[in-house]
C-alpha cells in the first residue's frame, strides 16, 4: 500500500500515517530494524519467532512524499535474508525518478 502525499491531502496523510503508526505499535509486532536512509525513514517489523518469521511489515515514509507499507506473509521465513536486503537498500543510491516511474505504472 502506498500513500502519495500532495498539497491537497496533507490532513488525510497525517490521519493515515497516525493510523499506521498505531497499528505497528501493537505488541504483536517485533522490531527487526529501523530504516534511516536518504530515500526514507521507517521500520521493519515481524510476527512469529526470530528464527521462523511468519509475517514481515516494511514501513517507510518521507514526509514530503508520503509513505509505503509492504506486508509479506510466509512460513518460517529466514530474517537473515531480509536483513541483507534492507541493508543493501540503505546503502544503495536509488534513482527516485525511476521509482516514480514505477509508481506511475502501478497507479500510486
Helices and strands as residue ranges (DSSP letters): E 2-4, H 10-24, E 30-36, E 41-49, E 52-62, E 66-77, H 79-91, H 96-106
